[in-house]
Amino acid sequence: MIRVIPLGGAGEIGKNMYVVEMDGRMVVIDCGVTFPRAEQLGVDLILPDFQYVEERAEALEGVIVTHGHEDHIGALPYLVRAVGETRVYGARFTLGLVRSKLDEHGLLSRVELIEADPESRHTVGPFQAQFVPLTHSIPDCTAVALHTPLGTLVHTGDFRIDPKPVAGTPRTDVAALARLGESGVHLLLADSTNADETAPVAPESTVGEALARVMARAPGRVLVTTFSSHVHRVQQVLDAAYEDGRVASLVGRSLNRNVNIARNLGLLNPPPHTLLRPHELAHHRPDEQVIVCTGSQGEPLAALSRMARGDHPQISIEEGDTVVYSSSTVPGNELAVSDTINRLARRRATVITERTEPAIHASGHGTASDLVFMLELLRPRFFAPIHGEARHQFAHAALAEDVGVAPENTFILDNGDVLESGEGWARVTGHVPAGLTFVDRLGAGDVGEEVLRDRRHLAEDGLVLVVVTVGSDDGVLQAEAEVITRGLAAADDELVADTRALVAASLAESAEQRVTEIGVLHHRLHDSVSAMLRERTGQSPMVLPVIVEV
């Protein structure tokens, strides 16, 4: 009997993690994170709940990673801490990103990294793992086929079928997928992200052509923001810059790290004399410059967001600049992206998005036609659409029924569902814990631990509540801030008055910079008040800014 348990990635986009068990042994496919919503204050990352795997750590044969996006590998260091030494299987670039991440956490010595060879099978406990190259928005993306005596389980990872990939990008190995289908696929787990989209995705190589057209007509500097792992997109930006007689520079820590790994592996090759350091751009006119930067999702501390606010240490947005969003907006990030675009517009930059010029981005996820093609190639007996919200899963299930998968053989799974299957049968038999694990600067812990930590903090250093009223349009302080202290031994009238003055100065600076985003104002108030109180009192009270818009 085979058991499949999604601990993340079913009914959602993000924190992908799937347990596959047979004969008392276990493999994990992907181990990713998702990012907190605005209301999840103090949370840096959200992980899957590792309880099920941690309790059975002695049965874990290894972790298989389909590709290197954060929602597929970001939680690996935390899993390694929970279960101890293990093996990780993946393709070259994927393992390059994994190696860098584990090294950053001081865990590289606890993991054996095994490079996946598409030409052969790898024995992983009771499974024979086969890796099939697929096209996605990152190099070295693979599907994974686990061969067992009961049949073959295929996990597609993220994919699209690109008939015209960028030079150097492996094509989807359609022949290998067809052979899997011919030999019989018992159960298919497949990417559902764009299942409700009918229009086919344009080839990735056409994006480079669109970027070249933008640069040719741009009167000044061009800034392109995209996902830091989209190495093929970065290659196209550099190629377009070279053809237009421009030089380029990379801005953003993750972008530089990923590009360096890709260059070392021969997966990215900048044209000659094109890639410069940011300070070297000063030797070139604005109309000879291209900047590739992070921040396509409106992340407050990412490079483009800081440029738009005017507090980036190296780059400032000027009138005549053209900013290209060569990316789509991840659901939930719409407001943050919109706020950044508005700030760019106030600085008189021309902003180009997928909405205004669709050709400047192509999704890495296949739409309905690609998903149908995958279903027709593999012809699974049983099917579970994953990597998507409920609407995507149901849309994918409808596509499967159209190509002949019996409705009773399709399973819409939620995180924690236990799907068991044997020869000729499959059914959901139960549920295991599959909640969320929040990570802050102190580490990972469940909600109970967070509550205890907050109580300890309040007991030791007290609480300072700062209540301010600001204009919703301009962020200007409308009345004197109210400062309430509880449990802060050093609190006196002078300290409260100085705190009010600091709050007023912080909000005035933000208003001058046209910063009105509540999350950024909250962050600035918290940091400035915390630093002042720590310096004046030697304590670190919990500072809670409350911002009311009128």
Buried (B, 14 or more C-beta within 10 A) or exposed (E): BBBBBBBBBBBBBBBBBBBBBBEEBBBBBBBBBBBBEEEEEBBBBBBBBBBBBBEBBEBBBBBBBBBBBBBBBBBBBBBBBBBEEBBBBBBBBBBBBBBBBBEEEEBBEBBEBBEBEBEEBBEBBBBBBBBBBBBBBBBBBBBBBBBBEBBBBBBBBBBBBBEEBBEEBBEBBBEBBBBBBEEEBBBBBBBBBBBBBEEBBBBBBBBBBBBBBBBEEBEBBBBBBBBBBBBBBBBBBBBBBBBBEBBBBBBBEBBBBBBBBBBEBEBBEBBEEBBBEBEEBEEBEBBBBBBBBBBBBBBBEBBBBBBBBBBBEBBEBEEBBBBBBBBBBBEBBEBBBEBBBBBBBEBEBBBBBBEEBEBBBBBBBBBBBBBBBBBEBBBBBBBBBBBBBBEBBBBBBBBBBEBEBEEEBBBBBBBBBBBBBEEEEBEBEEEBEBEBBBBBEEEBBEEEBBEEBEEEBBEEBBBBBBBBBBEEEEBBBEEEBBBEBEBBEEBEEEBBEBBBEBBBEBBEEBBEBBBBBBBBBBBBBBEBBBEBBBEEBEBBBBBBBBBEEE
